[in-house]
Amino acid sequence: MPLCLSLICDKPRVVSGTEGQTFDFRCEYPNNWNNKSKYFCCFDFKKSFAQLVRTSNHNEWTTAGRVSLYDNATASFFIVRVDKLSLNDSGMYWWGADGSDHIKRIDLNVSPEVTLQLFLTMILCIGAMMFVCLFTICLLLAAKKRRSTPQQRREVGLHQKRHSNI
């Protein structure tokens, strides 16, 4: 990537979110970034880099669409918040500070939302499978008992004949 040739890139951090939920990500930075503007951008192969939010404000939220950034310069971190995640939000993101040659990368994976209807359907399917398994076990046990019963009758009958002949 051409950007990484001139900047220092850390190993990407992989994070996960769920579709429809709010995603918060904490970005810790060195003390010498405290007075610099912070940014959060995404990498899109068609558009290259698209800046999502940038702020030079401290201790207040800056919002651009669904993306917000809160810079806590006292504690040397900022929080990125993405509201109402969609599956299309999965991808590569970068964050850093103006005037710094060090940027950080995160890979966001957004999972589909598990709805109540889907959850209930899963529970019903699992219950049906358990019922089929238990029913099959009961049938096998009944068949085994039925097969062993005639032989037991024969053995009991032979045992009784021996004792009556004595």
Backbone torsions as a table, in degrees:
resi	resn	phi	psi	omega
1	MET	NA	129.7	-177.3
2	PRO	-60.1	-34.9	-178.5
3	LEU	-62.2	-37.3	-176.8
4	CYS	-76.5	-11.6	176.6
5	LEU	-72.2	-31.5	-177.9
6	SER	-104.0	-11.6	-179.5
7	LEU	-119.6	159.1	176.9
8	ILE	-90.2	120.9	-178.3
9	CYS	-111.6	127.9	175.4
10	ASP	-80.5	164.5	174.1
11	LYS	-59.1	135.4	-178.1
12	PRO	-65.9	146.4	175.6
13	ARG	-102.8	128.2	-179.0
14	VAL	-95.5	126.5	-180.0
15	VAL	-128.6	159.6	-176.8
16	SER	-128.8	150.9	175.1
17	GLY	-143.8	171.7	-179.2
18	THR	-118.2	136.4	-179.9
19	GLU	-51.7	133.4	177.9
20	GLY	88.1	-14.7	-178.2
21	GLN	-91.4	168.9	172.8
22	THR	-91.8	137.0	-178.4
23	PHE	-113.4	125.9	175.4
24	ASP	-115.1	136.4	178.9
25	PHE	-134.4	128.4	-178.9
26	ARG	-95.7	127.4	-179.1
27	CYS	-115.1	110.1	179.0
28	GLU	-92.3	139.3	-177.2
29	TYR	-135.6	163.1	-179.6
30	PRO	-69.8	155.9	-177.5
31	ASN	-57.6	-28.9	-178.0
32	ASN	-73.3	-1.7	174.7
33	TRP	-94.4	-5.1	-171.7
34	ASN	-51.1	-42.2	-176.0
35	ASN	-96.2	6.7	-179.0
36	LYS	-92.5	155.9	173.7
37	SER	-71.5	139.5	179.2
38	LYS	-106.1	152.0	179.3
39	TYR	-142.3	159.6	176.1
40	PHE	-139.2	124.0	-177.8
41	CYS	-137.2	164.0	179.1
42	CYS	-115.5	157.9	177.8
43	PHE	-105.4	121.0	177.2
44	ASP	-122.7	124.7	-176.1
45	PHE	-59.2	-28.4	-179.9
46	LYS	-79.3	-38.8	-174.8
47	LYS	-106.0	1.4	-172.1
48	SER	66.7	-118.9	-179.8
49	PHE	-99.8	137.3	175.6
50	ALA	-123.9	116.7	179.9
51	GLN	-72.6	127.7	-179.5
52	LEU	-93.9	-42.2	179.3
53	VAL	-156.1	145.7	177.6
54	ARG	-143.6	143.6	177.1
55	THR	-147.9	147.0	169.4
56	SER	-113.9	2.0	178.6
57	ASN	-81.9	148.1	178.3
58	HIS	-115.8	144.9	175.3
59	ASN	58.8	34.7	172.6
60	GLU	-155.3	152.7	-178.4
61	TRP	-80.4	137.0	170.7
62	THR	-116.0	126.9	-174.2
63	THR	-121.1	137.8	174.0
64	ALA	-135.9	100.2	-176.9
65	GLY	68.5	-124.7	-179.9
66	ARG	-89.2	-2.9	-174.3
67	VAL	-109.2	133.1	178.6
68	SER	-129.3	154.5	179.4
69	LEU	-137.0	132.1	177.4
70	TYR	-123.4	116.7	-177.9
71	ASP	-99.9	115.2	175.0
72	ASN	-101.3	87.1	-175.5
73	ALA	-67.5	-26.9	179.6
74	THR	-64.1	-40.9	-178.0
75	ALA	-99.8	2.8	177.1
76	SER	59.5	51.1	171.9
77	PHE	-153.5	158.2	168.7
78	PHE	-132.4	157.5	-179.1
79	ILE	-112.3	131.6	172.8
80	VAL	-104.8	131.4	178.5
81	ARG	-124.1	129.3	175.0
82	VAL	-116.8	119.1	-179.7
83	ASP	-86.0	148.7	174.8
84	LYS	47.4	65.5	179.5
85	LEU	-55.3	142.5	172.7
86	SER	-121.8	163.3	179.3
87	LEU	-59.9	-29.7	178.8
88	ASN	-68.7	-14.5	178.2
89	ASP	-75.4	-12.8	176.9
90	SER	-60.3	135.9	178.0
91	GLY	157.6	-163.6	-174.5
92	MET	-99.9	130.3	179.7
93	TYR	-129.1	154.1	-179.8
94	TRP	-131.5	147.2	174.6
95	TRP	-142.8	154.7	-179.2
96	GLY	-177.7	-159.4	-179.5
97	ALA	-134.2	146.1	178.1
98	ASP	-59.0	141.6	177.1
99	GLY	78.2	5.9	179.2
100	SER	-107.4	144.0	177.9
101	ASP	-96.4	14.5	-177.5
102	HIS	-119.6	120.2	177.3
103	ILE	-122.3	159.8	-179.5
104	LYS	-122.0	148.2	-177.8
105	ARG	-121.0	141.2	170.2
106	ILE	-129.2	146.0	174.1
107	ASP	-110.5	117.5	-177.6
108	LEU	-98.9	126.9	175.2
109	ASN	-113.0	118.7	179.6
110	VAL	-102.7	124.6	179.4
111	SER	-94.8	150.7	177.4
112	PRO	-62.1	148.5	179.0
113	GLU	-71.1	136.2	175.0
114	VAL	-95.1	108.1	-177.3
115	THR	-84.7	165.1	179.0
116	LEU	-61.4	-40.5	179.8
117	GLN	-62.6	-44.0	178.2
118	LEU	-64.4	-41.1	179.5
119	PHE	-61.4	-46.0	179.4
120	LEU	-64.7	-37.2	177.0
121	THR	-63.0	-42.7	177.9
122	MET	-61.8	-43.2	-179.8
123	ILE	-62.7	-43.9	179.1
124	LEU	-63.2	-41.2	178.5
125	CYS	-63.9	-43.5	178.7
126	ILE	-63.4	-42.2	177.9
127	GLY	-62.1	-42.5	179.0
128	ALA	-63.9	-41.6	178.9
129	MET	-64.3	-39.8	178.6
130	MET	-64.8	-40.7	178.3
131	PHE	-61.2	-46.0	179.4
132	VAL	-60.8	-43.4	179.6
133	CYS	-63.1	-46.6	179.7
134	LEU	-64.3	-40.7	178.3
135	PHE	-62.2	-42.0	178.9
136	THR	-63.9	-42.7	178.7
137	ILE	-62.3	-43.2	178.5
138	CYS	-61.9	-42.6	177.7
139	LEU	-62.5	-42.8	178.9
140	LEU	-63.3	-42.6	178.5
141	LEU	-65.1	-40.3	178.6
142	ALA	-64.7	-42.2	179.4
143	ALA	-65.3	-39.4	179.2
144	LYS	-64.9	-41.8	-179.9
145	LYS	-66.2	-40.5	-179.7
146	ARG	-64.1	-38.6	179.2
147	ARG	-68.6	-36.6	-177.0
148	SER	-80.7	-21.2	-176.4
149	THR	-64.4	-47.1	179.8
150	PRO	-60.2	-38.7	-179.6
151	GLN	-67.2	-38.8	177.7
152	GLN	-62.6	-38.1	178.3
153	ARG	-63.6	-42.4	179.0
154	ARG	-62.6	-44.5	-179.1
155	GLU	-64.4	-38.9	178.9
156	VAL	-67.0	-41.6	178.6
157	GLY	-62.1	-45.1	178.1
158	LEU	-62.9	-40.5	180.0
159	HIS	-63.6	-40.6	179.8
160	GLN	-67.9	-38.8	178.9
161	LYS	-63.6	-41.2	-179.6
162	ARG	-62.5	-41.9	-178.3
163	HIS	-73.0	-29.2	179.1
164	SER	-77.3	-26.3	177.3
165	ASN	-77.2	-16.3	-176.9
166	ILE	-78.7	NA	NA
